[in-house]
């Protein structure tokens, strides 16, 4: 069974949503048969490349949210993440920037067979360690951690080899109904917007599995059962 998840790297709900999906798959009775594939949903194209901004500055500039409002909203997400096992989880004291190159790096890593490892690593680096993931040097460092060839990775990013693929990936999510990130499609059947809790995701995994794996009843012999009309009584010899 395949689960597709679209995310923006610097979206705190995406990092938390990825964690919740992982917990749901771990609890799922058939988790070994679930393939999670991550996709890009870039949302930071309005940031200039080569510059980073504090989350506080970005919230004020983009949404007019500052001071105690910014503190309350971001600390709430940090607290929720901590309560669910993500510690530390840095949101307010982090930096944001243009993530286009980072998404292209993730597409390259996916092409090299490291889709899930790369997404887990970039969320861990950004939210868990509070380290930047925007520049070529940042991404080449991650490439080394993932065992990717640094020269090939540099060439792919210098040539912007995966730019179109990232854009196409985001458009596909929008055609499927995504209006933001995170966005999950379970087995091509259920679209899940937002960072739903693990219990909800687990229920949908089970529902999708049951719909595609119907139970085959074994028959033969007397059916010794009770039903609305009473209980079957075996005939005497």
VOGU-3710 file (C-alpha; in Angstrom, 3 decimals, decimal comma):
1> xxxxxxxxxx> 0,000/0,000/0,000  1,349/3,414/-0,963  1,054/6,626/1,033  2,036/9,903/-0,649  2,828/12,959/1,469  3,427/16,502/0,188  5,305/18,914/2,438  7,130/22,210/2,679  10,454/21,820/4,474  10,052/24,810/6,794
11> xxxxxxxxxx> 6,371/24,198/7,577  6,143/23,176/11,258  2,889/21,305/10,667  4,641/19,276/7,944  7,426/18,178/10,262  4,880/17,225/12,903  2,651/15,583/10,293  5,566/13,465/9,076  6,176/12,300/12,648  2,499/11,445/13,121
21> xxxxxxxxxx> 2,410/9,474/9,884  5,479/7,493/10,933  3,845/6,659/14,288  0,640/5,556/12,533  2,550/3,254/10,169  4,485/1,789/13,116  1,202/0,968/14,870  -0,474/-0,383/11,718  -0,752/-4,181/11,699  0,418/-4,273/8,068
31> xxxxxxxxxx> 2,992/-1,503/8,356  5,641/-3,621/6,652  3,538/-3,418/3,485  3,238/0,387/3,511  5,493/2,471/1,275  5,648/6,158/2,250  6,748/8,472/-0,557  7,432/12,155/0,109  6,793/14,933/-2,395  7,487/18,650/-2,572
41> xxxxxxxxxx> 4,977/21,422/-2,003  7,130/24,585/-2,005  5,599/27,639/-0,343  8,580/29,969/0,001  9,086/31,162/-3,563  8,531/34,768/-2,452  11,719/34,710/-0,390  14,817/35,861/-2,293  17,407/33,159/-2,863  20,579/33,468/-0,831
51> xxxxxxxxxx> 19,005/35,202/2,168  17,476/33,922/5,386  15,107/35,601/7,818  14,147/34,884/11,391  10,749/33,275/11,835  9,751/36,297/13,891  10,606/38,647/11,017  8,906/36,437/8,441  5,676/36,188/10,450  5,581/39,959/10,842
61> xxxxxxxxxx> 6,382/40,725/7,197  4,146/38,117/5,605  1,237/37,856/8,012  1,445/40,888/10,262  1,829/38,593/13,256  4,336/39,609/15,898  5,021/39,895/19,589  2,888/37,792/21,896  0,753/36,423/19,032  3,778/34,997/17,239
71> xxxxxxxxxx> 5,098/33,615/20,511  1,821/31,923/21,424  1,125/30,333/18,027  4,603/28,916/17,474  5,193/27,803/21,051  1,901/25,903/20,867  3,219/23,842/17,945  6,512/23,262/19,767  4,628/22,043/22,835  2,445/19,699/20,776
81> xxxxxxxxxx> 5,519/18,257/19,074  7,262/17,770/22,412  4,224/15,995/23,838  4,370/13,585/20,883  8,044/12,748/21,238  9,687/15,371/19,028  12,242/17,038/21,299  13,647/19,519/20,603  11,398/20,968/17,932  12,485/24,508/17,033
91> xxxxxxxxxx> 9,962/26,785/15,358  10,001/30,368/16,646  13,772/30,588/17,118  14,498/29,194/13,666  15,244/30,837/10,322  13,361/30,620/7,037  14,361/31,205/3,451  13,747/30,153/-0,120  13,492/26,351/-0,183  13,461/25,772/-3,943
101> xxxxxxxxxx> 17,022/24,420/-4,013  16,339/22,212/-0,987  13,347/20,677/-2,749  15,513/20,001/-5,792  18,043/18,339/-3,500  15,277/16,106/-2,124  14,227/15,193/-5,670  17,831/14,255/-6,450  18,092/12,171/-3,275  14,823/10,444/-4,200
111> xxxxxxxxxx> 16,183/9,619/-7,637  19,134/8,015/-5,847  16,789/5,806/-3,806  16,831/7,871/-0,603  13,426/9,531/-0,582  12,356/8,824/2,969  15,863/9,050/4,423  16,400/12,480/2,854  13,087/13,923/4,037  13,594/12,569/7,549
121> xxxxxxxxxx> 17,104/14,032/7,588  16,056/17,470/6,396  13,216/17,721/8,932  15,548/16,535/11,681  18,250/19,010/10,671  15,898/21,977/10,387  13,458/21,459/13,264  15,474/19,206/15,541  18,860/20,895/15,267  17,815/24,360/14,126
131> xxxxxxxxxx> 20,373/24,303/11,309  19,848/25,945/7,894  18,995/23,849/4,825  18,878/26,568/2,178  22,326/27,008/0,604  24,319/24,709/-1,638  26,828/24,151/1,168  24,031/23,237/3,594  22,680/20,669/1,175  26,061/19,211/0,267
141> xxxxxxxxxx> 26,655/18,613/3,956  23,372/16,703/4,074  24,391/14,788/0,962  27,465/13,569/2,781  25,402/12,435/5,752  23,115/10,482/3,423  25,956/8,858/1,544  25,210/10,693/-1,697  28,044/11,536/-4,058  28,868/15,196/-3,382
151> xxxxxxxxxx> 30,130/15,882/-6,921  27,009/14,454/-8,568  24,794/16,274/-6,084  26,544/19,573/-6,786  26,133/19,078/-10,535  22,429/18,290/-10,180  21,836/21,409/-8,097  24,064/23,714/-10,170  22,226/22,631/-13,298  18,830/22,915/-11,542
161> xxxxxxxxxx> 18,166/19,483/-12,994  15,087/18,808/-10,856  13,431/22,230/-10,935  10,674/21,184/-13,330  10,043/17,940/-11,463  9,514/19,820/-8,193  7,054/22,187/-9,856  5,184/19,298/-11,486  4,992/17,500/-8,140  3,337/20,496/-6,502
171> xxxxxxxxxx> 0,861/20,897/-9,369  -0,102/17,248/-9,049  -0,986/17,780/-5,394  -3,111/20,784/-6,309  -4,982/18,740/-8,931  -5,681/16,153/-6,236  -7,195/18,833/-3,984  -4,298/20,194/-1,938  -4,628/23,810/-0,881  -1,615/23,761/1,395
181> xxxxxxxxxx> 0,811/21,483/3,186  0,953/18,899/4,571  -1,276/16,862/2,286  -1,490/13,064/2,278  -3,038/10,575/-0,132  -3,556/7,092/1,309  -3,537/4,294/-1,260  -4,870/6,635/-3,919  -8,196/6,663/-2,074  -8,232/9,132/0,793
191> xxxxxxxxxx> -6,969/12,704/0,723  -5,904/13,981/4,122  -5,275/17,728/4,441  -3,311/19,056/7,389  -1,367/17,371/10,182  -4,012/14,885/11,294  -3,340/12,980/14,513  -1,869/9,474/14,438  -5,145/7,814/15,485  -6,969/9,327/12,498
201> xxxxxxxxxx> -4,214/8,270/10,110  -4,140/4,762/11,571  -7,891/4,432/11,095  -7,593/5,479/7,447  -4,724/3,053/6,853  -6,860/0,227/8,217  -9,873/1,307/6,179  -7,901/1,494/2,935  -6,317/-1,898/3,631  -9,645/-3,591/4,363
211> xxxxxxxxxx> -11,152/-2,212/1,154  -8,415/-3,761/-0,980  -7,917/-6,966/1,008  -11,369/-8,528/1,451  -11,662/-11,515/3,733  -12,309/-14,862/2,036  -14,618/-17,033/4,128  -13,712/-20,691/4,518  -16,804/-22,880/4,091  -17,591/-26,518/4,610
221> xxxxxxxxxx> -19,394/-28,625/7,177  -22,205/-27,482/9,428  -22,240/-23,765/10,226  -22,624/-23,782/14,010  -23,490/-20,137/14,534  -26,041/-17,932/16,260  -27,900/-15,288/14,312  -30,986/-13,061/14,454  -33,207/-16,102/14,088  -31,567/-18,107/16,826
231> xxxxxxx> -28,790/-20,677/17,030  -28,192/-23,526/14,641  -28,768/-26,908/16,304  -26,905/-29,901/14,858  -29,100/-32,682/13,585  -29,078/-35,931/15,534  -27,529/-38,970/13,880
//
